[in-house]
Amino acid sequence: MQSRRNFMKNGAIIAAGGMALGADTLNAAQNTGAQMKTDTIRNLTPKAKENFIAFLKTTELPVGYSDPEFISNYINFAFDESLEKSGIDHKTAVLIIMASLVASGGENEYEHMVNAALNLGVDTVSIKETLYHTTPYAGIGKTAQFTRAMNAVFTKRGIDTKQKSQQTVSKDDR
């Protein structure tokens, strides 16, 4: 029971980090291609910089081009403090972040986190299952919207979106 309680507590920490991804946090980097400013790089913790690059395979500045203090604080929180305090491995953490983004409606960030999950070696079945499991909590409207976003990332990366069914439970087994 203590192990489950710790996992839930640590999962909440990671989810908070995921929820911290604002409406266009990572989308700005995709659209501008701006490199991180020297001030920002200098103010990142080594672990935040390492994790940011591991997740996103870039050193592009997500937001706050004119406010390096804000972006440094954000990256240090999301990619160092919340990840490292939780003790959860990065693959699990990115799946938790993805689920929290579905619940909060962060579609742009979700696409970036699907890429991050693939960059970290998370298999497509786990990515899909995580999304499917959000349906009872977030509703079919959001899940359908995020399924399209997930499939767009898969297509862009050359991954077949019509994969073999993984279903193991029948209607009678529920």
C-alpha positions in Angstrom: 0.0 0.0 0.0 2.8 2.4 0.8 4.4 1.7 -2.6 1.1 2.6 -4.3 0.7 5.7 -2.2 4.3 6.8 -3.1 3.6 6.2 -6.8 0.4 8.2 -6.7 2.2 11.1 -4.8 5.1 11.0 -7.3 2.7 10.8 -10.2 0.9 13.9 -9.0 4.2 15.7 -8.9 4.9 14.7 -12.5 1.4 15.6 -13.5 1.8 19.1 -12.0 4.9 19.5 -14.2 2.9 18.4 -17.2 0.1 20.8 -16.4 2.6 23.5 -16.1 3.0 23.3 -19.9 1.0 26.3 -20.9 -1.1 26.8 -24.0 1.7 27.3 -26.4 4.8 26.6 -24.3 6.5 24.2 -26.6 4.8 25.3 -29.8 6.7 28.6 -30.0 10.0 26.7 -30.4 8.5 24.7 -33.3 7.4 27.8 -35.1 10.4 30.1 -34.6 13.5 27.9 -34.4 15.0 30.4 -32.0 18.0 29.0 -30.0 18.1 29.3 -26.2 19.6 32.5 -25.2 23.0 32.4 -23.4 21.4 33.7 -20.2 18.8 30.9 -20.3 21.4 28.2 -20.8 23.6 29.6 -18.1 20.7 29.6 -15.6 19.5 26.0 -16.2 20.5 23.3 -13.8 22.7 20.7 -15.5 19.9 18.1 -14.9 17.2 20.4 -16.4 19.3 21.0 -19.5 20.1 17.2 -19.8 16.4 16.2 -19.5 15.1 18.9 -21.8 17.4 17.7 -24.5 16.7 14.0 -23.8 12.9 14.6 -24.0 12.8 17.1 -26.9 16.0 16.5 -28.8 16.5 20.2 -29.1 17.9 23.2 -27.3 15.4 25.6 -28.9 13.7 28.1 -26.6 10.1 27.2 -26.0 8.7 30.6 -24.8 9.7 33.8 -23.2 12.4 35.1 -25.6 12.3 38.4 -23.8 12.1 36.8 -20.4 14.9 34.4 -19.8 14.3 34.3 -16.1 10.8 32.9 -16.6 11.8 30.3 -19.1 14.8 29.2 -16.9 12.5 28.8 -13.9 10.0 26.9 -16.0 12.5 24.5 -17.5 14.3 24.0 -14.1 10.9 23.1 -12.5 9.5 20.9 -15.3 12.7 19.1 -16.4 14.6 19.0 -13.1 12.7 19.5 -9.9 9.4 17.7 -10.6 11.1 14.9 -12.5 14.0 14.3 -10.1 11.9 14.6 -6.9 9.3 12.1 -8.1 11.8 9.3 -8.6 9.7 8.1 -11.5 11.6 7.0 -14.6 11.4 9.2 -17.6 9.3 6.9 -19.7 6.6 6.7 -17.0 6.9 10.4 -16.4 6.2 11.3 -20.0 3.1 9.0 -20.1 1.8 10.7 -16.9 2.4 14.2 -18.4 0.6 13.1 -21.6 -2.4 11.9 -19.6 -2.5 15.2 -17.7 -2.3 17.2 -20.9 -5.3 15.4 -22.3 -7.2 16.2 -19.1 -6.2 19.9 -19.2 -6.7 20.3 -23.0 -3.1 20.9 -23.9 -3.2 19.6 -27.5 -0.2 21.4 -28.8 2.0 20.3 -25.9 0.6 16.7 -26.2 2.0 16.5 -29.7 5.4 17.5 -28.4 5.1 15.0 -25.6 4.2 12.2 -28.1 7.5 13.1 -29.8 9.3 13.2 -26.4 7.9 9.7 -25.6 9.1 8.3 -28.9 12.5 10.0 -28.3 12.7 8.3 -24.9 11.9 4.9 -26.4 8.3 4.6 -25.3 6.6 2.1 -27.6 3.5 3.2 -29.6 1.3 0.7 -27.8 2.0 2.4 -24.5 1.4 5.8 -25.9 -2.0 4.7 -27.4 -3.0 2.8 -24.2 -2.3 5.9 -22.1 -4.5 8.0 -24.3 -7.3 5.3 -24.4 -7.3 5.2 -20.6 -8.0 8.9 -20.4 -11.4 8.5 -22.1 -13.5 7.8 -18.9 -11.9 10.9 -17.2 -11.6 13.4 -20.0 -14.4 12.3 -22.3 -14.6 11.0 -25.8 -14.6 14.6 -27.2 -11.1 15.3 -25.9 -9.8 11.8 -26.5 -10.9 11.8 -30.1 -9.2 15.2 -30.6 -6.0 13.9 -29.0 -6.1 10.7 -31.0 -5.9 12.8 -34.2 -3.0 14.7 -32.7 -1.2 11.5 -31.8 -1.8 10.0 -35.2 -0.5 13.1 -36.9 2.8 12.7 -34.9 3.0 9.0 -35.8 2.4 9.8 -39.5 5.0 12.6 -39.5 7.5 10.1 -38.0 6.6 7.3 -40.5 4.8 5.2 -37.9 1.8 3.2 -39.2 -1.4 4.4 -37.4 -3.3 1.3 -38.3 -1.4 -1.1 -36.0 -2.5 -4.6 -35.1 -5.2 -4.6 -32.3 -3.9 -5.1 -28.8 -7.3 -5.9 -27.3 -7.1 -8.6 -24.7 -10.5 -8.1 -23.0 -13.8 -8.8 -24.7 -17.1 -7.2 -23.9 -18.1 -10.2 -21.9 -15.0 -10.0 -19.7 -15.7 -6.5 -18.5 
